[in-house]
Amino acid sequence: MKHKTAIIVLSIVLAASVGLNLGGIGMMALVRMRARRHLEEPGQPLVRRLKLTEDQRDDLRIARKELGKATGPLREEMGNKRREIVELLMADQLDSARRDSLFTEIARLQTEMELLVFDKLFEAKTVLNPEQQEHLLQMIQKEFHHMPGPLMQGPHNGHPGPGRTIDKKCNQERSER
């Protein structure tokens, strides 16, 4: 009886092992196929979908580099703040004032980064013709469209994230005019 049980357990372990190995091989094959497809279809999806000219590509490449330089320090600072949050999490006593300060600072940095991205995108769209601009807007709407849940209503029934600060600022500017 013990011998029969051992054979059944070993058979199950062997089948599971084979299944895991086949799954791993399948994942590796999928990754390689995607990489090969990227080599066969060079260029970013945005560049291909908008059918950009070489001059437009150059202008957008420059804009992307400028954006990277502008957001790099913000990303680094956010990373440092997040490491501090982990340190707070590991502490024996909760320093709620420091926690609140870190989360406020991270939200400020995220908002600042989103504003930079928005401004650079607004500036970069000027290199596109009207048809490309419309296509870009449709792509952005499709990418960022979401259906908020009943408990996640943000401004104008939208996302409750850092954009709330931007929306408040815009509404404030409108009311001051």
Number of C-alpha atoms within 10 A of each C-alpha: 6 7 8 9 10 11 12 12 12 12 12 12 12 12 12 12 12 12 12 12 12 12 12 12 12 12 12 12 12 12 12 12 12 12 12 12 11 13 10 9 11 11 11 9 11 12 15 11 12 17 12 17 11 10 10 18 15 12 14 21 13 13 16 16 11 13 17 14 11 14 19 13 13 17 16 11 15 20 13 14 19 15 12 15 17 11 10 16 13 10 10 7 8 11 11 10 8 13 16 12 12 18 15 12 15 21 17 15 20 19 18 16 19 16 14 15 17 12 12 16 15 10 12 17 17 11 15 18 13 11 10 16 15 14 16 17 13 11 15 11 11 10 9 9 11 10 11 13 11 8 7 13 13 17 14 9 12 16 18 15 14 17 18 16 15 15 14 12 12 12 11 11 10 9 8 7 5
